[in-house]
Amino acid sequence: MKILELNTGLFPDAQTVSAALRQMEPAHRVDAIDLRRRDMEDEAWERVIDAILDSDLTITI
C-alpha cells in the first residue's frame, strides 16, 4: 500500500502518528511531504497533487 503523510503542522500529536507510520515502512511504502514550508511554488504543489493521486491512503497531520 502507498501511504502519503502530509505534514501541515496543525495536528498536535503529529510525532506519534509519524512514528507509527515509520513502523509500517517494512510492509508499506510511506512517503512524507512537509507542507509547512512557505516557499513552495506551483511546481511543488503539483508534485503534492500527483503524490495524493498516486497514494492509496493520505494522512494529514
ZANU-688284 format. One record per residue (C-alpha): residue number from 1; x, y, z. Coordinates in nm, 2 decimals, padded with zeros to 4 digits. Layout:
BEGIN
{seq=NUM&u=X&v=Y&w=Z}
...
% end
This chain:
BEGIN
{seq=1&u=00.00&v=00.00&w=00.00}
{seq=2&u=00.12&v=00.35&w=-00.08}
{seq=3&u=00.07&v=00.58&w=00.22}
{seq=4&u=00.13&v=00.96&w=00.20}
{seq=5&u=00.18&v=01.17&w=00.51}
{seq=6&u=00.11&v=01.54&w=00.46}
{seq=7&u=00.26&v=01.74&w=00.74}
{seq=8&u=00.06&v=02.06&w=00.79}
{seq=9&u=00.17&v=02.14&w=01.14}
{seq=10&u=-00.20&v=02.15&w=01.25}
{seq=11&u=-00.22&v=01.82&w=01.44}
{seq=12&u=-00.09&v=01.84&w=01.80}
{seq=13&u=00.03&v=01.48&w=01.82}
{seq=14&u=00.19&v=01.46&w=01.48}
{seq=15&u=00.51&v=01.30&w=01.61}
{seq=16&u=00.32&v=00.99&w=01.74}
{seq=17&u=00.14&v=00.94&w=01.40}
{seq=18&u=00.47&v=00.99&w=01.21}
{seq=19&u=00.64&v=00.73&w=01.44}
{seq=20&u=00.36&v=00.48&w=01.38}
{seq=21&u=00.39&v=00.53&w=01.00}
{seq=22&u=00.77&v=00.47&w=01.02}
{seq=23&u=00.69&v=00.14&w=01.18}
{seq=24&u=00.47&v=00.05&w=00.88}
{seq=25&u=00.75&v=00.11&w=00.63}
{seq=26&u=00.87&v=-00.26&w=00.60}
{seq=27&u=00.52&v=-00.36&w=00.48}
{seq=28&u=00.41&v=-00.04&w=00.30}
{seq=29&u=00.56&v=00.24&w=00.11}
{seq=30&u=00.53&v=00.56&w=00.32}
{seq=31&u=00.62&v=00.90&w=00.17}
{seq=32&u=00.61&v=01.22&w=00.36}
{seq=33&u=00.57&v=01.58&w=00.24}
{seq=34&u=00.61&v=01.88&w=00.46}
{seq=35&u=00.35&v=02.14&w=00.37}
{seq=36&u=00.47&v=02.39&w=00.63}
{seq=37&u=00.72&v=02.55&w=00.40}
{seq=38&u=00.62&v=02.89&w=00.30}
{seq=39&u=00.84&v=02.89&w=-00.01}
{seq=40&u=00.65&v=02.63&w=-00.20}
{seq=41&u=00.59&v=02.73&w=-00.56}
{seq=42&u=00.34&v=02.59&w=-00.82}
{seq=43&u=00.57&v=02.31&w=-00.93}
{seq=44&u=00.60&v=02.18&w=-00.57}
{seq=45&u=00.22&v=02.20&w=-00.53}
{seq=46&u=00.18&v=02.00&w=-00.85}
{seq=47&u=00.41&v=01.73&w=-00.70}
{seq=48&u=00.19&v=01.73&w=-00.39}
{seq=49&u=-00.12&v=01.67&w=-00.60}
{seq=50&u=00.04&v=01.40&w=-00.80}
{seq=51&u=00.15&v=01.23&w=-00.48}
{seq=52&u=-00.20&v=01.24&w=-00.34}
{seq=53&u=-00.35&v=01.10&w=-00.66}
{seq=54&u=-00.08&v=00.82&w=-00.66}
{seq=55&u=-00.13&v=00.72&w=-00.30}
{seq=56&u=-00.38&v=00.46&w=-00.16}
{seq=57&u=-00.41&v=00.64&w=00.17}
{seq=58&u=-00.34&v=01.00&w=00.25}
{seq=59&u=-00.29&v=01.10&w=00.62}
{seq=60&u=-00.29&v=01.47&w=00.70}
{seq=61&u=-00.12&v=01.57&w=01.03}
% end
